[in-house]
């Protein structure tokens, strides 16, 4: 069956999904709402905001779209999949009641506690004075403070002392820097160990984990600087052994899918597990209800199976029958950002070193924040490009990615030099 597909989103993750969908002989036309400069070379970009559910449903009907892939968290939490399904349009992604696993930290932590899924110890607060009393009594630092709701990946603060903790609680709960997402907070113990990201396809009955990856969150080399949406990724994660994968399947992945079913919130789509390998075993740091960014950019290039086949199997609840194969290659992605990110930065700066399709030899360039005007590319966001390469070893993949990075220029460009080190 040939298909017209609509992908919702406009970042590097969506570009990676689109380029993988394009490899399928089933894909006839791919649309993206709203897309970006680089995506416009691989899909028809449609100027509809990701949260405009009514217009997305209307567009899907008008164009007889065969499948909608809802990639970002906001439209999933707002019920875009529910609305599409009600209109008879097949959609990949969880319904709103299942997306709560990401959109509410309080819900996800309580779920883990109730179903004995390993995670850091925590308490929930809806008043700042009570939260601060608890922090004083707890008196162990660093301490982790999380806004309950979605906060563009910035709602987690690791406080080194009481002063930092007090400022964090005040900014989230009183100054409402994340809006209503800060009406409740989770305060949890600080746990340590290597971090692992595992994305998994699930139809609510069966779960099939993808290959592992490792994200680098801090803005500067040696894990210094501010937390970002991600400065680069590698796959596979060198810390994640087959023994650990089996342990995570039994203690975390399957129990999570079963717990969501028990709660009447069956999860269908891509479920993301942010894990920490502690001295007491693997624990969940966070769940996401969608493909991670920039993890998708190193996981999907390793996928050998037709992605449309997988999406259809998830939607039709027959993922158990779907064979999913992966290449043994390693993959690395280096994110190039605007100077000043994740703080303030300029937009509209010309990018040089890319060909007319926004690509270059020996690497794949996933566009995250770009604009294409009259054949030229310009910066249009904090994270601008994800330069991705495959190799027989991680060293080879990294060398290829960094060689490509050094050929691309724009004023104020910033990237880390130690991804995968």
N, C-alpha and C positions, 0 to 999 in steps of 0.2 A: 504494500500500500504506500502510495506517495503522499507526502504530508506538507501542509503549510503550518509553520510553527511560529509562535510569538514568545519571545523571551522578555521578561520584565526585569529592568535594571539598566545601569549604565556605567559599570565599572570593569575592573580587570577580571573579576570572577565571571561576569556575564560574557566577556569577550572569550574567555577560555571555554565556557559552555558552548557558545556559538560556533567556535572553530572546531570543536569536537563533533557537534551536531552536523556540521557541513560535510564531514567525512562520510556520513551515512548516505547510501544510495536512496534511502526513503525521503530525504529532505528535498523538497522542491523549492520552496521559498521560505526564508527565515526573516521575520520582522523582529525589531527590538525597540522597546519603549522604556526610556527615551534614547538609549544608546549613547555613543560618543564618536569623536572623530575617527578613531581606528576601527570601531565596530561598523561604521558606515561603509567600510570596504568589504565587509563580510555579511552584512544584513541590511535590510531596508529599515532605516531609523524612523520612528514615529514619535512626534512631539507630544507625548502624553506623560504626565508625572507618574512616578511609580505608585503613588497612593491614590490615584484617581480611579477607583474601582468601577464606577459607572461607565466612564469613557472606555476603559479597557474591555469591559463586557460588550459594550456597544460596538467597538472596533472589531472584536473577535467574531461577533455575529455578522457584521457587514462583509468581512473578508473570508467568512467560512473557515476560520482557523480550526485546525484539527487537534492542536495541543498547545496549551499555554504553560510555560515553565516560569514559575514565580520564584525568583532567586533571592531578593532582599528580605530582611526581617520585618520591616514596617508593614508592607502590604499583606504579609502572611498573618501577622498579629491582628491586622484590621479586618481580616476575613475575605481576602480576595479569592482564595480557592473555593470557599463556601459559595460566594456569589457566582463564580464561573460554573461550578457544578450545578447550581440551581438553574442556570441558563442552558444546561445540557452540553457544556463545553469541557472536554477532558483537561484536567490541570494537574501538573506535577508540583507537589508541595503539600504541607500539612494544613488542615483546617485550623481556624482561629483557636478552638479550644485545645488543640494539641500544640500549637505554636506557643502557648503559655509556658512551655518548658524553657523557652528563652525569654519571652516577654515579661515574665515575673520570676525574679530571683527567689522571692519568698516561696512561691509555689514549688519551684524546682528543688530548693533545699528541703522543704517539708516532705516532698515526694521521696527524696533520698533517705531521709530519716525514717519515714514510715515503712519503706520497703527494704531497709538495711543495705542500701547501696553506699559503698564507702566514699566519704567526703569529709572535708574539714569540719570540726565542731563549730557551732554558730548560735547566735540568738537573733531574733527579729524585733525591731522597734518601730513604733509610729510616733514617738515623741522624742525630741532632741535632748531634753533634760534627763530623761530616763536612760537614754543611750549613753550620755556622758557620765552619769553615775556608774553605769556598768563598766565603762572603759577604765574609770579610776580604780574601781574594785579589782577588775581583771588584771590591770597593771603589768601586761606582758607585751613587749614590742619586738619587731614590727607587728601591727595588727591590720587586718583587711576590712575595709568599709565599702559596701556595695549599695548603689541605688537599686531599688526593686525593679524598675522598668527599663525599657530600652533607652540607651543614652549614647548612640553612635559609637559603641565600643569604648566609651571613655568613662563609664560609670563606676569604675573600680579604683579605689585609692588605697595604696599601701602606706600607712602612717608609721613613721619611725619613732615617734614619741607622742606624749599627751597633747602637746600644742598642735602638732600636725593632725592628730585625730580630731581634736576639737574643731579646727578649721574645716576639716572634711565634712564632719557632721553638720556644722553650721551652713556650709555652702550648699550641701545637698538638701537638707531638710528645711532650713529657714530662708536662705537666699534663692532656693529652687533653681539652681543653675541647670538642672536637667528637667525642669518643669514638674509635672505630676509624677514622673518616674521616681522622684525623691520623697513621695508621701510616706513611704516605708523604707527602712534600710535593713540590710543584713550585716551584722558584725561577726567576723569569723576569725578563727585562729590562723596564723601564718604557717603554712606548711612548705617544705622545701624538697627539691629533687628535680631531675630532668623533666621537662614538659614534653608531652606527646599529643599531637592532634590526630584523631581517627574519625574520618567521615564514613558513614555507612548508609547503604540503600536499605530501606525497610518498607514493607507494605502492611505492617502491623501484625503480621503472622510470622514472618521470617525476617531475619536481619543478616545482611551480607556486608561486612566491613570492607572498605577500600584499603589501598596501601597506605601506610602511615606517613606522617610528615612532621616537620618541626618548624615552628614559626619564630621569627625574631621580632619582638615587639618594640624594644627600645630604639629611640631615634639615632643614637650614636654608637660608634664602635665600642667593644668590650661591654655591651649591655648597659651603657650609660645613657643619660638624657631622659626625656619624657617618654611615656607610653604612647604608642601610635596604633593605627589599625593594622600594622605589620610592615616591616622593612625588607622582608625576604623570607624565603622558605626553602627547605630541602626535603626530598623524599628518596629513599625511605629514611625514617628516623633511626639513627644508629643505636639508640638505647632500647628500641622496641623489638625484643626477641620473639620468636615463635611461642616460647613458653609463656611470656607475658601476654601475648595475643590471646592465648587459650584461657589464661586466668581472667583477662578482661571480658572475654566472651561470657564466661560463667558467672562472674561476680558483678559485672556492670552492664554490658550490652543487652543480653537477654532479659535480665531483671528489669531494666528500664523500659523495654518494649512491653513486657508483661504488666508492669506497674501502670503504664499509661492505659493499657486495655482495661485493667481493674478500675481505673478512675473514669472509664467511659470517655476517654480522650485518645482513641486509637490514632497512632502516629503513622502517616504515610508520606514518604518523601526522602529527603536526605537529613539524617540525624547526625549531628556533629558532637563528638565527645572531646572536651578539653581535659586531658588527664595529667596528673603529676605522679611520677614514680617515687614514692616516699620510702623511707626505711621500713614502714609498716605495710608496704604494698601499694598498688596503684589506687589512686583516689580521683574522683571527679572534681575538677575546679569549676567547670561550667558546661552547660549544654547550649548548643545553637540549633535552631530549627531549620537550618538551611546549609548549603555549601559554604565553607569558610573562605575568607579572602585575606591573604593570598594563598591559602593552602590548595584551593582548586587548581591554581595555575601550575602546581607541580604534580598533582595527583592525576588529573585528567589526561595529560600528555602520555602517561604510562598505561592508559586504558586501551586494550586491544578490541574489546567487544563494542558492537554498535550501541551508542548511548541512547538512541531512540528506542531500540529494543528493550533496554533496561527501564527507561522511563515508562514505556507501555506496560511492562511486566509489573511495575510498582502500582500504577494506576489500576490495573486489572486484578491486582492481588494474587499474582502468580510468580512472584520473584523466586520462590523455591525452585521452580523449573528452569529459571534463566541462568545459563552458564555465564560467568563473568571472568574474563582472563586479563592478566596484567603483564606488562613487559618487565624483564629483570633489570632494565636500565635504571640508573639514578637520574634524578631531575633536580635542577636548582633554579630558583627565581630570585633576581635582585631587583628590588623596587627603587625606582628613581623618583625622587620627590622634589617639589618646589622648595626653594630656600625658605626657612622659617616654619615649615610644617613640623609638628602638628599645631603650631600657633598660627599667627597671621602670615600670609604669603601673597605675592602678586600673581595675577593671571594674565593670559594673553601674550606670553613670551614665546617667540618662535623656536621650534625644535629643529635641529639639523642632524643629518646622519641617517635618516630613514628614507626608504624608497617611496614610490608613489602610493603604495598600498600600506604605508606606515610600518613596513617590515624591514628586516635585514638578513643577510645570509648567515647561516650557521646558528641562528637563534630564532626563537619566536618572540615577537614583541606583543604583549597583551596591553592594550590601552586602557587606562583607568580614568585619567582626567585629562582628555585632549579634545581639541576642536579642530576640524579640517575646513580651511577656507581657501578657495582658489588653488587647490593642490598643495597647500602648505599646512603643516601641523603646528598648533599652538597649545601651550599649557592651559588647563581649565579646571585645576583641582589641586589638592595637596599631594596625593599619590598620583603620579603622572603616567608612568610606564612600569610594566613588570617584564624584565628581560629574562627569558626562560630558555634553558638548554638541557638536552638529554645527553648522557654519556654512559660508557660502560661502567665507570666508577664515579663516585661523587666528586672526586678531584677533577676528573675530565669535564663533568657537567659544569662545575664552578668555573673552571678555566675558560670554557667556551662562553659562559654567561658574562663573565667580567671582561673578556676580550670585546664582546659586543657592546657592553655598557660604555667602554672607553671611546667608542666611535660615535656615540650620541652626545650631542651638546645642547644645552640651553642655559641662559643666564641664571645663576643662583642654584643650579642643579646640585642636589645632595643625595648621596647613597652611602650605605655602610660598606666597608671594605672587608668585613669579617663574617659574612654570611657563610654558614656551614663549618666555621672553624671550631 
